[in-house]
Amino acid sequence: MNINIREYIKNNFKSANPREIEDSINSSLEENDEVTLPGLGVFFEILWENCDEKQKEKIIDILVNNI
C-alpha cells in the first residue's frame, strides 16, 4: 500500500477551522509521539512554502536560537 503522506494530511485537514488545526498541533506536541512528526512536517512544509524571505529568516532565527 502506497500512501502519500502529504496528500493524506492535507485531505484530513481540508475542512478544518483554525482552532482544529491549532488543537491538532498542540496535542501532537504534548503527546511527544514520533508518529505525529510527519504530520507536523507537512504543516511546516506548507508554512515554509507560503512565507516570504523575511518570514523564513525569522523562522530560521527561532530554530537556531532554540536548538
C-alpha positions as CSV (number, residue, x, y, z in Angstrom):
1,M,0.0,0.0,0.0
2,N,1.5,3.3,-1.1
3,I,0.3,6.3,0.9
4,N,1.2,9.9,0.0
5,I,1.5,11.4,3.5
6,R,1.3,15.0,2.2
7,E,-2.0,14.4,0.5
8,Y,-3.3,12.4,3.3
9,I,-2.6,15.1,5.9
10,K,-3.9,17.9,3.6
11,N,-7.1,15.9,2.9
12,N,-7.6,15.3,6.7
13,F,-7.5,19.0,7.4
14,K,-9.1,20.3,4.3
15,S,-12.3,21.4,6.1
16,A,-10.6,22.1,9.5
17,N,-11.0,25.5,11.1
18,P,-8.1,27.4,12.6
19,R,-8.9,26.1,16.1
20,E,-8.9,22.5,15.0
21,I,-5.5,22.9,13.4
22,E,-4.1,24.6,16.5
23,D,-5.5,21.8,18.7
24,S,-4.0,19.2,16.5
25,I,-0.6,20.9,16.6
26,N,-0.8,21.3,20.4
27,S,-1.9,17.7,21.0
28,S,0.9,16.4,18.7
29,L,3.5,18.3,20.7
30,E,2.0,17.4,24.0
31,E,1.9,13.7,23.2
32,N,5.6,13.7,22.3
33,D,4.8,10.8,19.9
34,E,7.1,10.4,16.9
35,V,4.1,9.1,14.9
36,T,2.9,12.7,14.7
37,L,6.1,14.1,13.3
38,P,5.3,13.5,9.6
39,G,2.1,15.5,10.0
40,L,3.9,18.3,11.7
41,G,6.4,18.2,8.9
42,V,3.6,18.6,6.3
43,F,2.3,21.6,8.3
44,F,5.9,23.1,8.3
45,E,6.3,22.5,4.6
46,I,3.0,24.3,3.9
47,L,4.1,27.2,6.2
48,W,7.6,27.4,4.6
49,E,6.3,27.4,1.0
50,N,4.0,30.3,1.8
51,C,6.4,32.5,3.7
52,D,8.3,35.4,2.2
53,E,12.1,35.7,2.7
54,K,11.7,37.9,5.8
55,Q,9.4,35.3,7.5
56,K,11.7,32.5,6.5
57,E,14.6,34.3,8.2
58,K,12.6,34.7,11.3
59,I,11.8,31.0,11.4
60,I,15.4,30.2,10.9
61,D,16.4,32.5,13.7
62,I,13.9,30.9,16.0
63,L,15.2,27.4,15.1
64,V,18.8,28.4,15.5
65,N,18.2,30.0,18.9
66,N,16.2,27.1,20.3
67,I,18.2,24.0,19.1
